[in-house]
Amino acid sequence: MRFVKAFPDPDRPIIRWALWANNLEELTAMGDVNNPLILPENEVPENIYGVCPLKFDNGILVARDEIEMETYQVVFEQKSAILTAAESIQTIGSDKFTYGSNDYPMHQAAQLRYAAVAASPKGIDMMNVKGEIVHIASANLSAFLNAYYDKIIEITNYTIA
């Protein structure tokens, strides 16, 4: 069984674990059998909400209290929600939607064009992802925009726990 030693990270609320001994004999020879900062490798706790559930307190490892872990949970979930929203924005910018038999881009310039078209609904020429110009008749513009909006909803349909 291998043993690891805990080291504080002065800039972050994490613990760095380093291999300290390959077996109990090595650990004994080093005189570290009772060192409270050394654990069997398989007993190192998994991070929860991005932090170790243990922390340093006066040079020893202690469990973080419930209030502290709840605080990390809130921060973790906020960051997760922000990352999810950022990923959605990136996906929208590189994705496409289908209307009729054509795929249309969803990059930022296209989004602005679709918004302008929605504000002034009349027949208009649109460029599909192949670079072809396709005329969207005013009678079909609502269905075209609905296909676009449906794709945005599909991409951004995530749940924040």
Secondary structure by P-SEA (a helix, b strand, c coil): cbbbbbbbcccccbbbbccccccaaaaaaacccccccccccccccccccccccccccccbbbbbcaaaaaaaaaaaaaaaaaaaaaaaaaaaaabbbbcccbbbbbcaaaaaaaaaaaacccbbbbbccccbbbbbcccaaaaaaaaaaaaaaaaaccccc
